Amino acid sequence: MIDCYELISSYYGDTRARRSGVLYMNHINEGLVILDDIGASTCAKDAYCLHPILQEDSSLDRNIRLMEGIDTRVLLTTMEYRNVANRGLSCYQVDNPDHIYLGPLIDVHHLIIADKVQNRKDFEKYHLGRHEKSAELDRYFRNWLRALGVTEAKYGQLVGLLEYRQ
């Protein structure tokens, strides 16, 4: 069986985000901390490790070959995450939390919580007030978390966990 963390670590290497300069692996490492805190399954954690490899249409065909040997449940969870997350990529698609499609799988809900909390934390740290779409992106993250039932207090607690580990 393939170790999903090792796969994404090898895939990312020391690649950094263009704007913030943060290592891509930071997204994975912090997401796993969040998943631990919310009691996510091992399947959800493995799928979280894989989600960046398969999320974009442009990388799906190129990277699907990397999935040989991945547990079927993990792969299906990753693909359902892709389906749900890609339905709400733009700000206008998530302008109302009641209209956000979350899908039926709790593992996918957990992945999205980890993804949106970690992304919002980085957005607030590196881009809030400086990005050309700052207000829209702030609303985007808040709406996703509202749809997932993550209160501002819980968000703050999760961000506190991430800051504590640094």
Secondary structure, 3 states (H helix, E strand, C coil): CCCHHHHHHHHHCCCECCCCCCECHHHHHHHHHHHHHCCCCHHHHHHHHHHHHHCCHHHHHHHHHHHCCCCHHHHHHHHHHHHHHHHCCCHHHHCCHHHCCCCCCHHHHHHHHHHHHHHHHHHHHHCCCCCCCHHHHHHHHHHHHHHCCCCHHHHHHHHHHHHHCC
